[in-house]
Amino acid sequence: MVAGPGAISTVLSLMDQAGPWSEKILVFLAVPVAVAAGHAVLRAGAPLMTRTGESGLRVMTRMMGLILAVIAVQFIINGLRDALPQILAR
């Protein structure tokens, strides 16, 4: 799930938006940083779960769902902003 279609399409989209090679190198270097951050978060999961308990887990789950929904809406807005001028021009 971590390296699924969403992650791959995000990297492809960012590489497409990157201009000069310096920006493309930054995107390329961001991948191992994201992998390391994901590893650290997954390793900290069990100790964090014992500290927060069941109610803390529910709060974090709802917050992550909200963040995911906001990102999805932003993707839709970006796609519509790019596609609508072409659609309306026909």
C-alpha positions as CSV (number, residue, x, y, z in Angstrom):
1,M,0.0,0.0,0.0
2,V,2.9,2.4,0.7
3,A,4.3,2.1,-2.8
4,G,0.9,1.7,-4.5
5,P,-0.6,3.5,-7.4
6,G,-1.2,6.7,-5.5
7,A,2.5,7.0,-4.6
8,I,3.6,6.2,-8.1
9,S,1.2,8.6,-9.7
10,T,2.2,11.3,-7.3
11,V,5.9,10.9,-8.1
12,L,5.1,10.9,-11.8
13,S,3.0,14.0,-11.5
14,L,5.7,15.8,-9.5
15,M,8.3,14.8,-12.0
16,D,6.1,16.2,-14.8
17,Q,5.6,19.5,-13.0
18,A,9.3,19.8,-12.2
19,G,11.1,22.2,-14.5
20,P,14.9,22.1,-14.6
21,W,17.0,19.1,-13.6
22,S,17.6,20.6,-10.2
23,E,13.9,20.3,-9.3
24,K,13.8,16.8,-10.7
25,I,16.7,15.8,-8.5
26,L,14.9,17.2,-5.5
27,V,11.8,15.0,-6.4
28,F,14.1,12.0,-6.8
29,L,15.8,12.6,-3.4
30,A,12.4,13.1,-1.8
31,V,11.5,9.5,-2.4
32,P,14.1,7.9,-0.1
33,V,13.3,10.6,2.5
34,A,9.6,9.7,2.3
35,V,10.5,6.0,2.6
36,A,12.6,6.6,5.7
37,A,9.9,8.8,7.3
38,G,7.3,6.1,6.5
39,H,9.5,3.4,8.1
40,A,10.0,5.5,11.2
41,V,6.2,6.1,11.5
42,L,5.5,2.4,11.1
43,R,8.1,1.4,13.6
44,A,6.7,3.9,16.1
45,G,3.1,2.5,15.7
46,A,3.1,-0.1,18.4
47,P,4.6,2.1,21.2
48,L,2.3,5.0,20.1
49,M,-0.7,2.7,20.2
50,T,0.0,1.7,23.8
51,R,0.3,5.4,24.8
52,T,-2.8,6.7,23.0
53,G,-5.1,3.9,23.6
54,E,-8.4,3.1,21.7
55,S,-9.8,6.6,21.9
56,G,-6.6,8.2,20.6
57,L,-6.5,5.7,17.8
58,R,-10.0,6.8,16.8
59,V,-9.1,10.5,16.8
60,M,-6.0,9.9,14.7
61,T,-8.0,7.7,12.3
62,R,-10.5,10.5,11.8
63,M,-7.8,13.1,11.4
64,M,-6.0,11.0,8.8
65,G,-9.3,10.5,6.9
66,L,-9.9,14.2,6.9
67,I,-6.4,14.9,5.6
68,L,-6.9,12.3,2.9
69,A,-10.2,13.8,1.8
70,V,-8.6,17.3,1.6
71,I,-5.8,16.0,-0.6
72,A,-8.3,14.2,-2.8
73,V,-10.4,17.3,-3.2
74,Q,-7.3,19.3,-4.1
75,F,-6.4,16.7,-6.8
76,I,-9.9,17.1,-8.3
77,I,-9.7,20.9,-8.2
78,N,-6.3,20.8,-9.9
79,G,-7.5,18.3,-12.6
80,L,-10.6,20.4,-13.3
81,R,-8.6,23.6,-13.5
82,D,-6.4,22.0,-16.1
83,A,-9.2,20.2,-18.0
84,L,-12.0,22.7,-18.1
85,P,-10.4,25.3,-20.4
86,Q,-9.8,22.6,-22.9
87,I,-13.3,21.2,-22.6
88,L,-15.0,24.6,-22.8
89,A,-12.9,25.5,-25.8
90,R,-14.5,22.8,-27.9
